[in-house]
Amino acid sequence: MISQKSLTSSFAALGEHIQSYLSHPEDDDFATLKSTVSNAFHKNGWFTKDEVEFALNYWAEELKEENLKLWLSAYNFDQIKSKEVGLILAGNIPMVGFHDVLSTILCGHKAILKCSSSDELLIPYFLDLMSNRTVGFSEHYRIEKGLLKNFDAVIATGSNNSARHFEHYFKEIPSIIRKNRTAISVLTGEESDDELYGLMKDAFQYYGLGCRNVTKIYLPRSFDLDRIFKASMPFAYLSSNKKYFNNVTYHKTLLMMQQKPVLENDLILLVEESSLFSPVGMLHYEFYDDINELNQQIERQLDDIQCVVGRKNIPFGTAQKPSLADYADGVDTMKFLVTL
């Protein structure tokens, strides 16, 4: 097995390779990567070139050697005994499971991957690339096409329904089981136009399919909802995606049939609704009168909330750019892996 220092350098080199691709995609050296990005879209209509390259740009930034070293410096790896860790990866946004792969390998464990059928090209491509560039890297992972088998621990991400099955199936081994979560935003009414544009990025990036995408906004009673529509206009291009357009049309029709009030501008549907989770193309909103009462309400729903966007929380426009140490569901993946 390769040393952590060498693995860190290999991942940093991968980040540089991705950055080179983003800077010079026309170079012949990136023909296979370009083809992989294109094929990812053909397999999953949500994985447009722009969305995939947003994800790649995120990883190009996070895989810088200084970022990796700072992240790893918070943990003690001296007593680790190498294990085989099953990773059941989600596929809602491009490469969403790569953080689990990165964490597992850098801990010195072997990652046993079960990729989502929605995202089964990108992560295997990059792992194969690293195997070709770094002797011995292939010993640090295995990709399973069928059922996971022969593993000592598991990290599984899925819906609330699949999580119940995971909890039963993996009850005898150490595990992290992730369920449905979403992001919310709390506005004060004093936000600038730029901040609201950032909020729309947090809502629309990846078409709103990520657990860090804002699906519910809390507004002071006097807030002018036209400001939300105005901030959404730079994202009008989303309607050119057939899957997105069909979602908006379907839910608009459903709301009309239910005679439920809806505000819309052919791009998004704004619905006053208590639920945190809204479908693609729709944003739920709710007015509040007392911020302290709202904070108590949010506190009661934390099990469903991945993050909160706002002036006193995650800055607008950054929800889809978590640091390496900003763990899903607030569960420290690296601590779990280190203590196996």
Number of C-alpha atoms within 10 A of each C-alpha: 14 17 10 15 10 13 21 22 17 19 23 22 18 21 22 18 14 24 18 15 21 16 10 12 15 11 11 10 12 17 12 11 18 17 10 15 20 15 16 22 17 12 14 17 13 22 23 20 15 12 17 21 17 18 19 20 16 18 23 22 17 19 23 18 18 12 16 18 14 12 14 19 10 11 12 12 17 7 9 14 12 17 17 21 28 27 26 23 24 23 20 20 22 28 21 17 22 18 15 23 24 17 19 28 23 25 23 22 23 22 25 24 23 20 23 17 13 19 23 20 18 20 18 17 15 16 21 15 15 19 17 12 13 15 11 12 20 17 14 21 21 16 15 15 12 8 7 16 11 9 15 15 21 22 23 23 22 19 13 14 10 15 18 13 12 21 16 9 10 16 10 10 12 15 21 22 22 20 19 19 21 24 24 26 24 24 19 17 12 10 13 10 13 12 17 21 22 20 27 23 24 28 30 23 23 23 22 26 20 25 24 25 28 32 27 27 24 20 20 17 13 11 15 11 12 11 13 17 19 13 18 21 14 12 16 12 9 18 17 9 13 12 14 19 17 14 16 22 15 12 16 21 12 12 14 11 9 9 9 11 10 14 15 14 13 13 20 25 23 22 19 18 15 12 11 21 21 19 14 21 28 25 22 22 23 17 18 17 11 10 14 10 11 15 11 10 11 17 11 10 10 14 14 18 20 21 22 24 24 20 15 10 11 14 15 21 20 14 24 19 16 14 12 17 17 12 15 19 21 11 13 13 19 20 15 15 27 20 11 16
